[in-house]
Amino acid sequence: MNFEKKWLEDFRKIILEYHKNRAPDPFMMWFRQKDSELFFANDFEKVLTILIDARFDQKTTAEKALENTKKVVSLGALKRKSIDKKELPRLIPREGVTAEKWADLFRSSLPKLHRLTEKIIIQRNWTAQQLLDLIRDFSIPYFGVKTSRLAVRWLYELMPTLKIDMRDYKIPVDSLLYRVVCRLGILDPTTDIYYGDNSPADIKIQTFAKTLFPNRPYLLDEPLWVTGRKAEKGGHCFPKNPNCNNCLFQSICRRKFLNIDPSKLGMYTTQYPKKSY
């Protein structure tokens, strides 16, 4: 086995080991428990619950998102398209949004989430990209790139009655992920520029993911951006002075661009402003 093939195989093993040992997602555990208790009346309620929690799970912890989901489900959100403002208990807001605003945003999102759920279960057979396009077309407040992809992954793993082909799943690219793949040597920020879908960096990242995991390219997403997070959130690959000790990719990292933040060099964030998620 030559060096490149061995490096790819080692990389693949690291990703699989990460998913094997990661802490179970609290929503998935709760959902499976409720499903085993026959809590959900039908597939509509299951899909809607997944969409509600995925939308809540942004710029907060998974545990806080689940608390919000439990609150609105217990209030009857799975059966009603409208909830009066006075009925809704205080929701835990995401970062940068007040609790009152977060509650109003949920109330305005709920009718669209119901209609989206109906569309999903009527067709039953989807590709990942078709689902992502459908979610985008509904323009649900604060249901952005990452939350949409989270919803699709959960639908794939939790809803066996839906047939979802994940082969065309695209990894969302942000500054954290871009920084890590550059330092691993997968991208070169001087030539592999990212400015949105089908830009040079995007094509290379998606191709790399599909090469390693043709049927489950989404497996690369979480380990990469987790590595790029802040220290207090368990990250290692900081914009400057990365902490390589005990990093997930320490054994195979090529340690490129350690003295600069490669995302500042290779991402055109001014031309393509960040989306809310």
KEKOL-874785 format. One record per atom (N, C-alpha, C, O, CB): residue in one letter; x, y, z. Coordinates in steps of 0.05 Angstrom, whole numbers, plus 5000, padded with zeros to 4 digits. Glycine has a CB too. Example, Ala and Ser with C-alpha at 12.3 -4.5 7.8 and 13.67 -1.06 7.14 Angstrom:
BEGIN
A526448865156A524649105156A526449345156A528549345169A522649115181S525749555142S527349795143S525850015157S526850235161S528249885114
REM end
This chain:
BEGIN
M501749765000M500050005000M501850255000M503550285017M498150005025N501350434980N503050674979N502150875001N500150835014N502950804952F503751085004F503251275026F500451405024F499051425044F505351495025E499651485000E497051624997E494751435004E492851525018E496751724969K494851184996K492751005002K492650945032K490450925043K493050744986K494950915044K495050865073K493951105088K492551075108K497950805082W494651345079W493651585093W490651595091W489251655111W494851845080L489551545068L486651545065L485251325082L483151375094L485851495035E486551095083E485350885099E485450955129E483650905144E486850615094D487751075138D487951165166D485851375172D484651375193D490751265171F485451565153F483451775156F480751655159F479151725177F483551975132R480151465142R477451335143R477051195170R474851205181R477251125120K479051065180K478850925206K478351115229K476851055247K481450765211I479651345227I479251555248I476351645249I475151675270I481151785243I475251695225I472451785223I470551565234I468651635249I471751855194L470951315227L469251105236L469451065266L467451015280L469850845222E471851095276E472351065305E470951285320E469951245342E475351055311Y471151525309Y469751755322Y466851705325Y465751745347Y470252015305H465451615304H462651565305H461951325323H459751325336H461551515278K463751135325K463250905342K463350985372K461850885388K465350685337N465151175379N465651245407N464251495416N464251565440N468551265411R463051655398R461851905405R459551855424R458251655424R460952065381A459052055441A456752035459A454152025444A453852175424A456752275479P452351865452P449751845437P448352115437P448352265457P447851635450D447052175415D445652425413D443152415431D441552225429D444852485383P442652615447P440352605466P437752595452P435852465461P440452845485F437452735429F434952735415F434352455404F432152345406F434852935393M436452335392M436052065380M435251865401M433651685396M438551975365M436551885425M435851695446M433051735455M431551545459M437751735470W432151995459W429452055467W427451965446W425351845453W429152345473F428052015421F426251945399F425851645398F423551545396F427252045372R428051495400R427751195398R426251085422R424750895419R430651075396Q426651205445Q425151115468Q422251165465Q420550985470Q426251255494K421551405456K418651475451K417451295430K415151215431K418451765444D419051245409D418051075387D417450785398D415450665390D420151065364S419250685415S418850415426S416450405444S415150195448S421350325441E415650635456E413350655473E410750705458E408650745470E413750865494L410950715431L408750775413L407551055419L405051085417L406550555416F409251235426F408351505433F407251655408F405351795410F410651665445F408551605385F407751745360F405551595347F405551355344F410151765341A403451745339A401151625327A401651515299A400451315291A398851825325N403551635284N404051555256N406651675247N408051815262N401651645238D407251625222D409851735211D409852035209D411952165211D410251615183F407452155205F407352445204F408452565230F410052745229F404452535200E407652455253E408552565279E411452515283E412852685295E406952445301K412452295273K415352235276K417052435260K418952545270K415951945267V416252465234V417752655217V417652935228V419653075228V416752635188L415253025236L414953295247L416653335272L417853545275L412053345253T416753135289T418453165313T421353195306T422753355318T418052915331I422253045286I425053065277I425653345266I427753465272I425652855255L423853455250L424153715238L424153935260L425754125259L422053775218I422453905279I422254105301I424854115317I425954325322I419954045320D425853875324D428353875340D430753975324D432454115335D428853605351A430953895299A433153985282A433254285280A435354405281A433053855254R430854405277R430754695275R431554825301R432855045301R427954785268F430854705324F431654815350F434654785355F435854945370F430054685372D435854585343D438654515349D440654685334D441854595315D439154215343Q440854935342Q442755125329Q443655335348Q442155455363Q441355255305K446255375349K447555565367K446555525396K445955725409K447055845358T446355275404T445555195431T446554915435T448054805418T442455225435T445854795457T446654515461T444354335452T442054415451T447354465491A445054085446A443053895438A441053845461A438653795456A444353625430E442053855485E440253815508E438154035510E435753985516E441853805534K438954285506K437054515507K435054505484K432754555487K438554785507A436054425460A434254385437A432154175444A429754215437A435854315412L432953965456L431053745462L429053845483L426753765481L432553505473E429854005502E428054105522E425854265508E423454245515E429454285543N426554435489N424554585473N422654395458N420254445458N425954775454T423854195446T422154005431T420153865450T417853835443T423953785418K421053785473K419253655492K416953835500K414653755502K420753555517K417654095504K415554285512K413454315491K411054315497K416854565518V414254355466V412254405445V410754155437V408354165430V413554525420V412053925439V410653675434V408553625455V406253545448V412653435433S409253665480S407253625502S404953815500S402753765510S408653655529L405354045486L403254245483L401454175460L399354305456L404554515479G402253975444G400453895421G401353985394G399753995376G397753995426A403954065391A404854165366A404753965343A404854035320A407754275369L404653705350L404553495329L401853475317L401553365295L405453235341K399853585330K397053555321K395853825313K393853825299K395353425342R397154045321R396054305315R398054475299R400454465304R395354455341K397054625279K398754795263K399055075276K400755235268K397554825236S397455125296S397555385309S397455365339S395855215350S395155565299I399255505352I399355515382I399255805390I400755975381I401855375393D397355875407D397056145417D399456225433D400656065448D394456175434K400256475431K402556585444K402356545475K404356485488K402956875438K399956565486K399656535515K399956245524K400556195547K396956645523E399556065506E399755775513E402655685514E403355515530E398355605493L404355805498L407055705494L408755765518L409056005526L408355835469P409955565531P411755615553P414355745544P414955755520P412355345568R415855845563R418355975556R420355775543R421055575555R419656105580L421155835518L423155665505L425955765510L426356005515L422555665474I427855585510I430655655513I431655775487I431755625467I432355415523P432456025486P433156145461P435956065451P437655985467P433056445462R436356075425R438956035414R440656285419R439556495425R438855965384E443256255415E445056485419E444256715400E443856675376E447956405413G444056955411G443557195395G440657255390G440057445376G444857165370V438857105402V435957155399V434657145426V435256975443V434656935380T432757335431T431357335457T429457105459T428656995439T429957605461A428657045483A426756825488A424056885474A422856705463A426356765518E423257135477E420657205465E420757185434E418857085422E419857495472K422957275422K423257255393K423356965385K422256885364K425757405384W424756805400W425056515393W422356375394W421856205377W427056375412A420656455413A418056335414A416356425390A414856265379A416656415440D416456675383D414956785360D415856645334D414256585317D415257085358L418456605332L419556475308L418556185306L417956085284L422556485308F418356055329F417255775328F414355775319F413555615302F417555635355R412755955330R409955965324R409556025294R407755905281R408556185340S411156195282S410956255254S411956035236S411256005213S412356515247S413755865248S414855635233S413055395233S413055235214S417555565245L411455365254L409955115257L408055045234L408054815225L408255135282P406455235223P404855155200P406455055176P405654865162P403155395191K408755185171K410455095149K411654825155K411954655136K412655305144L412354775180L413454505187L411454285182L412154065174L414454505216H408954345188H406754155183H406554095153H406353865144H404054255194R406554305137R406254265107R408754125096R408453955078R405854535093L411054185106L413454055097L413353755104L414153585088L415954185110T412453695128T412253415136T410353265118T410953035110T411253395165E408053385111E406153255092E407453185066E407052975055E403753435088K409053375055K410453325030K412353095032K412552925014K412053585021I413853085054I415852875057I414652595058I415652415045I417552925083I412552565073I411452295077I409752205053I409251965049I409852275102I408752395037I407152315014I408952184993I408251984981I405752565001Q411352294988Q413152194967Q414651944977Q414851754962Q415052404959R415651955001R417051725013R419851665002R421651605018R415351485010N420251684976N422851634965N424251894957N423152054942N422551444939W426651924968W428052184965W431052134961W432151924969W427552364988T432352324949T435252344953T435752564974T433952724979T436752414925A438052564986A438752765006A438453044995A437353215008A441552715016Q439353084970Q439253354959Q436453444953Q435753674956Q440953364933Q434753254945Q431853324941Q430653424967Q429053614967Q430353084930L431253284989L430153375014L431253645023L429753815033L430853165036L433853685019L435053945026L433754175009L433254385019L438053935021D433354114984D432154314966D429254374975D428354604975D432154224937L427854164983L425054204992L424954375018L423354555020L423753924998I426654315037I426754475062I427354765055I426154945066I428854355081R429354805038R430055085030R427655225017R427255465023R432455075011D426255095000D423955214986D421755305004D420255484998D422955024965F421555185028F419455255047F420155515062F418355635074F418955035066S422655595061S423455845074S422555865103S421456065111S422456085058I423055665118I422355655146I424355815162I426755775160I422155365157P423456005179P425256175194P427356015210P426555835225P423756355213Y429856085207Y432055955221Y432255655216Y432955505234Y431756005251F431555575192F432055295184F434055305162F433355285138F429355145175G436555345170G438655395150G440255155141G439254925143G440555595162V442655205132V444254985119V444854755138V444254525132V446855105109K445954825161K446754605179K444354465192K444354215194K448554715201T442354615200T440054485212T438554315192T437454105199T438154695223S438454395166S437254235146S438653975142S437453755139S437054385119R441253985141R442853735138R442653555162R442653315159R445853805133L442453675186L441953515210L439253365208L439153135214L442053695235A437253505199A434553385196A434653155176A433452945181A432553595186V436053185154V436252975134V437652725145V436852505140V437653075108R439752775160R441252545172R439452395192R439452155192R443852645186W437952545208W436152415227W433952265213W433152045222W435052625247L432852385192L430752245177L431751985166L430351785166L429652425154Y434251995156Y435451755145Y435851535166Y435351305161Y438251825132E436751615190E437351425211E434951335227E434951115238E439451535229L432951505230L430751455248L428151365234L426351275248L430251685265M428051405208M425551355194M425951135172M426251205148M424451605181P425950885179P426450675159P424150655139P424550535117P426750405173T421850765144T419650765125T420050965102T418650955082T416950815139L421951145106L422751325084L425151205071L426951095084L423351615095K425251225045K427551125030K429251375020K428451505002K426750955005I431451425034I433051655028I435851565018I437251435032I433351835054D436451654994D439051594982D440951814991D440652044982D438851564951M442951755007M444751955018M447252005000M448952165008M445651875045R447351884977R449851904961R450352184951R452652254946R449651714938D448252354948D448652624938D448652834961D448453074956D446552694918Y448952734986Y449052915009Y451653085006Y453752985000Y449052755035K451353345011K453653525009K454253635037K452553725052K453053764990I456853625044I457753725070I457654025070I458654155051I460653625076P456454155090P456454445091P459154545098P460454445117P454354545112V460154745084V462854845088V462655115103V461355305094V464254885061D463955125126D464255375141D467155415147D468855255139D462555375167S467855625162S470655695166S472055475183S474455435180S470855965180L470555355201L471755145218L472654905202L474854815203L469755055240L470754805186L471354575170L473554635149L475354475145L468854475155Y473354875137Y475354945117Y478154955129Y480054865117Y474655225104R478355075153R480955095166R482154815171R484554775166R480655235193V480554625181V481554365187V482454215162V484654095162V479454195202V480854225141V481654075117V484154195104V485654045091V479354065097C484554455107C487054575097C489454475112C491554405101C486854875097R489254465138R491554385155R492054085152R494353995156R491054455184L489953935146L490353645140L491653605113L492653385107L487753505141G491653805096G492853785070G490953705048G491753645025G495153595071I488353695054I486353625034I485953855015I485553814991I483653545048L486054105025L485754345009L488254515012L489754505032L483254505017D488654684992D490754884993D489255154990D488255214968D492954844970P489255325011P487655565010P488555774989P487155964983P487655695036T490955734979T491955924958T490855854930T490856024913T495055914957T489855614927T488655534901T485855424903T484255454885T490455324888D485255294926D482555174929D480755374944D480355364968D482754904946I479655554928I478155774939I475255684943I474055544927I478256024920Y474055774966Y471255714971Y469555964969Y470056164983Y470955574999Y467555964952Y465756184951Y462856084946Y461156234936Y466556384928G462355844954G459655734952G459655464937G461755354932G457855924938D457255364931D456955114917D458455114891D458455314876D453955054912N459754884886N461254844861N463655024857N464755034835N459454874838S464555154878S467155294877S469355084879S468754854887S467355514900P471855154873P473954954873P474154804899P474454554899P476555084867A474054944921A474354814947A471954634953A472254414963A474555014970D469554724946D467154564951D467254304935D466654094946D464654724943I467954314910I468154074893I470153874905I469553634906I468954144864K472353974914K474453794925K473553674951K474053434955K477053954929I472253824968I471353714994I469253504990I469353285001I470353935012Q467253564972Q465053374968Q466153114954Q465252894961Q462953494950T468053144936T469252914923T470752744943T470552494942T471153004900F472252874961F473752734981F471852574999F472352335005F475352924998A469652695008A467652555025A466452315011A466152105024A465452755033K465852344986K464552124971K466551904964K465751674961K463252224946T469051974962T471151774957T471451594981T471651344978T473851914951L471351705005L471751545030L469151395037L469251165046L472651725053F466851535034F464351415043F462251465021F460651655024F463451535070P462251315000P460451364977P457551374985P456051534973P460851144956N456651205003N453851195011N453151365035N450851415041N453050915016R455251455049R454751615074R456751845076R458251855096R454851435099P456952015057P458952235058P458552415082P460452555090P458752395033Y456152425094Y455652595117Y457452525141Y457652685159Y452752585124L458552285141L460152205164L462552385169L463552405191L461151915160L463552525148L465852695151L465152965164L466853085176L467052755124D462653045163D461853305171D462553365201D464153545206D458853345167E461353225219E461653285247E464553265258E465453455272E459953105263P466053055252P468853045262P470553275254P472253365269P470152785254L470153375230L471753595220L471053865234L472854005243L471353635189W468453935235W467854185247W468154185277W468754395289W465054275240V467853955290V468353925319V471253995325V471954125344V467553645329T473053895307T475953945311T476554235308T478454335321T477553775290G475054385292G475654665288G474354855308G474755095307G474754745261R472854745328R471454915347R473355045367R475754975368R469254755361K472255225383K473755355404K474555145426K473454935428K472155585417A476655215441A477655035461A475554955482A475354725489A480055165476E473955155490E471855095510E469654905500E468154805515E470655345521K469554875474K467654695462K468954435452K467754275438K466254825438G471454395461G472854145455G474454135429G475353925421G470853925454G474854365417G476354385392G479354385396G480354405418G475554625376H480754365374H483654375374H484854555352H486854685357H484754095370C483554555329C484754695306C483854985305C482155065289C484054545279F484955145323F484155425326F485255595303F487055505289F485155535352P484155835298P485156005276P488156055279P489656055259P483756265276K489156095303K492056125308K492855955331K491255895350K492756425314N495355865331N496455695352N494655455358N493755425381N496855865377P494255285339P492555045344P493854865365P496354845366P492154885318N492254725380N493154535400N492954255388N490854135388N491554565426C495254155379C495153895365C495153655384C494453435375C497653875347N495753705409N495753485428N492953365432N491053515437N496853575455N492753105428N490252955431N488153035411N485752965414N489153005459C488953175390C487053225368C486252965354C487852775353C488353425347L483852955345L482852715332L484652625309L485052385304L480052765321F485752815294F487352755270F490352785275F491852805256F486552945248Q491252785300Q494052835307Q495952645292Q498052725283Q494452805336S495152395290S496952195278S497352215248S499252115237S495951915285I495452355234I495652365205I495752655194I496052695170I493352225193C495552855212C495453135203C498153215191C500253165202C494753315226R497953345168R500353445154R501253715165R503353825157R499853465124R499653835183R500354085197R501154305179R503254435182R502554025216K499454355159K499954575141K498554835150K496554825164K498954505112F499755055143F498655325149F498055365179F495955465187F496055365133L499955285196L499555305225L499855595234L498755675255L501655135239N501255765219N501756035228N499656235218N499756475226N504456125218I497756145202I495656325192I493056175194I492955925197I496256415163D490856325192D488256195191D487556165161D486956355147D486056375205P487655915151P487255875122P484555965112P484156025089P487655585115S482555965130S479856055121S479856345115S478256435098S477755985143K481556505128K481756785121K482956825094K482457035080K483456935143L484656635085L485956655060L484256545037L484356665015L488556505061G482756335041G481456195019G478456205018G477256085001G482255925019M477156345037M474256365037M473356655030M474256835043M473056275064Y471756675010Y470756945002Y468157005017Y465956995006Y470256954971T468457065043T466057105059T464657375055T462357415062T466757075088T466157565043T464957825038T463057815014T460957945014T467058045034Q463757664994Q462057644971Q459757454976Q457557494965Q463757534947Y460157264993Y458057064999Y457657065029Y458856895043Y458856784988P456057235040P455657265069P454657005081P453256845068P453757495076K455256965107K454456725120K451456705123K450056915127K455656705148K450356465119K447556425122K446956375152K448656285167K446556185105S444556435160S443756385188S442956095191S441455985175S441456565197Y443955965212Y443155695218Y443255645248Y442655425258Y444855485203
REM end
